[in-house]
Amino acid sequence: MAVTVLPVPAVLLAKLAVPPLKLFAAIPLLELVPVPGAAECCGSAGLFTLLEPEMSRAVLNAKLERIRAAAPQVVATGNPGCLMQLGAGLAAAGIDARARHPVELLDDSYHVAGRYE
């Protein structure tokens, strides 16, 4: 499964972006797909989508075009606001990728490995 991991900018500020990428790289089921500007905001940013909807959509559309070019099957992010923003954006843009939480990807890998039998 081709996966793009989009770290939330707050995670990057805390200098925690590398360990999650190492975690994803260790999952045999996944092929990490780099996206230029992956660490940039998706336009969700808390209430930003409500207070500045036009700006939020502009930021999202720029990110979606980079995702479209990379063509992952899954866009993974741990932030609930980003999951909603990206999920809605991917669907509206007709991009054949799903927004998923990293724990869902771990769960998929456990199923494939037979951990739940």
C-alpha atoms as a printed R data frame, in Angstrom:
    type eleno elety resid chain resno       x       y      z
1   ATOM     1    CA   MET     A     1   0.000   0.000  0.000
2   ATOM     2    CA   ALA     A     2   1.500   3.331 -1.087
3   ATOM     3    CA   VAL     A     3   1.270   5.785  1.814
4   ATOM     4    CA   THR     A     4   2.082   9.448  2.198
5   ATOM     5    CA   VAL     A     5   2.635  10.527  5.802
6   ATOM     6    CA   LEU     A     6   1.778  14.150  6.494
7   ATOM     7    CA   PRO     A     7   3.186  15.230  9.838
8   ATOM     8    CA   VAL     A     8   1.276  17.998 11.558
9   ATOM     9    CA   PRO     A     9   3.369  21.202 11.721
10  ATOM    10    CA   ALA     A    10   3.087  21.203 15.536
11  ATOM    11    CA   VAL     A    11   4.728  17.752 15.565
12  ATOM    12    CA   LEU     A    12   7.560  19.113 13.464
13  ATOM    13    CA   LEU     A    13   8.056  22.007 15.845
14  ATOM    14    CA   ALA     A    14   8.425  19.511 18.672
15  ATOM    15    CA   LYS     A    15  11.053  17.709 16.524
16  ATOM    16    CA   LEU     A    16   9.086  14.469 16.583
17  ATOM    17    CA   ALA     A    17   8.643  13.940 12.826
18  ATOM    18    CA   VAL     A    18  11.500  11.479 12.295
19  ATOM    19    CA   PRO     A    19  10.375   8.779 14.784
20  ATOM    20    CA   PRO     A    20   6.888   8.426 13.197
21  ATOM    21    CA   LEU     A    21   8.462   8.085  9.751
22  ATOM    22    CA   LYS     A    22  10.760   5.367 11.110
23  ATOM    23    CA   LEU     A    23   7.698   3.599 12.515
24  ATOM    24    CA   PHE     A    24   5.947   3.658  9.137
25  ATOM    25    CA   ALA     A    25   9.097   2.503  7.351
26  ATOM    26    CA   ALA     A    26   9.162  -0.568  9.621
27  ATOM    27    CA   ILE     A    27   5.691  -1.709  8.498
28  ATOM    28    CA   PRO     A    28   6.191  -4.214  5.643
29  ATOM    29    CA   LEU     A    29   2.726  -3.512  4.236
30  ATOM    30    CA   LEU     A    30   3.593   0.113  3.472
31  ATOM    31    CA   GLU     A    31   5.585   1.848  0.773
32  ATOM    32    CA   LEU     A    32   6.273   5.447  1.819
33  ATOM    33    CA   VAL     A    33   5.602   7.974 -0.931
34  ATOM    34    CA   PRO     A    34   7.217  11.385 -0.443
35  ATOM    35    CA   VAL     A    35   5.140  14.490 -1.131
36  ATOM    36    CA   PRO     A    36   6.855  17.860 -1.516
37  ATOM    37    CA   GLY     A    37   5.668  20.185  1.233
38  ATOM    38    CA   ALA     A    38   4.309  17.300  3.311
39  ATOM    39    CA   ALA     A    39   5.024  19.197  6.510
40  ATOM    40    CA   GLU     A    40   3.078  22.279  5.433
41  ATOM    41    CA   CYS     A    41  -0.381  22.933  6.850
42  ATOM    42    CA   CYS     A    42  -3.426  21.448  5.079
43  ATOM    43    CA   GLY     A    43  -5.543  24.479  5.945
44  ATOM    44    CA   SER     A    44  -7.448  22.960  8.843
45  ATOM    45    CA   ALA     A    45  -5.596  24.627 11.740
46  ATOM    46    CA   GLY     A    46  -8.309  24.454 14.388
47  ATOM    47    CA   LEU     A    47 -11.066  26.934 13.594
48  ATOM    48    CA   PHE     A    48  -9.277  28.251 10.503
49  ATOM    49    CA   THR     A    49 -11.692  26.350  8.224
50  ATOM    50    CA   LEU     A    50 -14.608  28.202  9.845
51  ATOM    51    CA   LEU     A    51 -13.061  31.629 10.336
52  ATOM    52    CA   GLU     A    52 -11.172  31.843  7.030
53  ATOM    53    CA   PRO     A    53 -12.833  29.303  4.697
54  ATOM    54    CA   GLU     A    54 -11.473  30.765  1.437
55  ATOM    55    CA   MET     A    55  -7.903  30.831  2.726
56  ATOM    56    CA   SER     A    56  -8.343  27.352  4.197
57  ATOM    57    CA   ARG     A    57  -9.484  25.983  0.826
58  ATOM    58    CA   ALA     A    58  -6.604  27.688 -0.972
59  ATOM    59    CA   VAL     A    59  -4.073  26.103  1.392
60  ATOM    60    CA   LEU     A    60  -5.809  22.728  1.053
61  ATOM    61    CA   ASN     A    61  -5.950  22.913 -2.760
62  ATOM    62    CA   ALA     A    62  -2.206  23.519 -2.994
63  ATOM    63    CA   LYS     A    63  -1.575  20.468 -0.795
64  ATOM    64    CA   LEU     A    64  -4.061  18.357 -2.772
65  ATOM    65    CA   GLU     A    65  -2.291  19.103 -6.052
66  ATOM    66    CA   ARG     A    66   1.007  17.858 -4.598
67  ATOM    67    CA   ILE     A    67  -0.770  14.754 -3.277
68  ATOM    68    CA   ARG     A    68  -2.383  14.162 -6.689
69  ATOM    69    CA   ALA     A    69   1.054  14.285 -8.339
70  ATOM    70    CA   ALA     A    70   2.543  11.789 -5.846
71  ATOM    71    CA   ALA     A    71  -0.465   9.441 -6.252
72  ATOM    72    CA   PRO     A    72  -0.466   7.608 -2.890
73  ATOM    73    CA   GLN     A    73  -3.282   5.210 -2.006
74  ATOM    74    CA   VAL     A    74  -3.421   6.555  1.551
75  ATOM    75    CA   VAL     A    75  -2.683   9.929  3.138
76  ATOM    76    CA   ALA     A    76  -1.875   9.394  6.820
77  ATOM    77    CA   THR     A    77  -2.003  12.011  9.543
78  ATOM    78    CA   GLY     A    78  -2.557  11.791 13.273
79  ATOM    79    CA   ASN     A    79  -4.475  15.052 13.663
80  ATOM    80    CA   PRO     A    80  -8.302  14.687 13.652
81  ATOM    81    CA   GLY     A    81  -8.813  18.120 12.062
82  ATOM    82    CA   CYS     A    82  -6.342  17.290  9.301
83  ATOM    83    CA   LEU     A    83  -8.019  13.909  8.765
84  ATOM    84    CA   MET     A    84 -11.381  15.612  8.197
85  ATOM    85    CA   GLN     A    85  -9.938  18.391  6.026
86  ATOM    86    CA   LEU     A    86  -7.864  16.039  3.892
87  ATOM    87    CA   GLY     A    87 -10.566  13.373  3.655
88  ATOM    88    CA   ALA     A    88 -13.157  15.865  2.434
89  ATOM    89    CA   GLY     A    89 -10.623  17.496  0.121
90  ATOM    90    CA   LEU     A    90  -9.498  14.216 -1.447
91  ATOM    91    CA   ALA     A    91 -13.112  13.196 -2.099
92  ATOM    92    CA   ALA     A    92 -14.126  16.594 -3.504
93  ATOM    93    CA   ALA     A    93 -11.065  16.713 -5.774
94  ATOM    94    CA   GLY     A    94 -11.689  13.186 -7.052
95  ATOM    95    CA   ILE     A    95  -8.296  11.970 -5.863
96  ATOM    96    CA   ASP     A    96  -8.242   8.194 -5.467
97  ATOM    97    CA   ALA     A    97  -6.683   8.150 -1.989
98  ATOM    98    CA   ARG     A    98  -8.073   7.821  1.526
99  ATOM    99    CA   ALA     A    99  -7.163   9.871  4.575
100 ATOM   100    CA   ARG     A   100  -6.401   7.548  7.484
101 ATOM   101    CA   HIS     A   101  -5.023   7.739 11.001
102 ATOM   102    CA   PRO     A   102  -1.632   6.053 11.584
103 ATOM   103    CA   VAL     A   103  -3.184   3.650 14.120
104 ATOM   104    CA   GLU     A   104  -5.485   2.356 11.364
105 ATOM   105    CA   LEU     A   105  -2.412   1.494  9.297
106 ATOM   106    CA   LEU     A   106  -0.874  -0.365 12.227
107 ATOM   107    CA   ASP     A   107  -4.151  -2.242 12.669
108 ATOM   108    CA   ASP     A   108  -4.106  -3.228  8.979
109 ATOM   109    CA   SER     A   109  -0.558  -4.541  9.350
110 ATOM   110    CA   TYR     A   110  -1.572  -6.594 12.414
111 ATOM   111    CA   HIS     A   111  -4.458  -8.138 10.448
112 ATOM   112    CA   VAL     A   112  -2.135  -9.051  7.559
113 ATOM   113    CA   ALA     A   113   0.376 -10.549 10.014
114 ATOM   114    CA   GLY     A   114  -2.352 -12.699 11.591
115 ATOM   115    CA   ARG     A   115  -2.130 -11.055 15.018
116 ATOM   116    CA   TYR     A   116  -5.877 -11.214 15.561
117 ATOM   117    CA   GLU     A   117  -6.375 -14.915 14.894
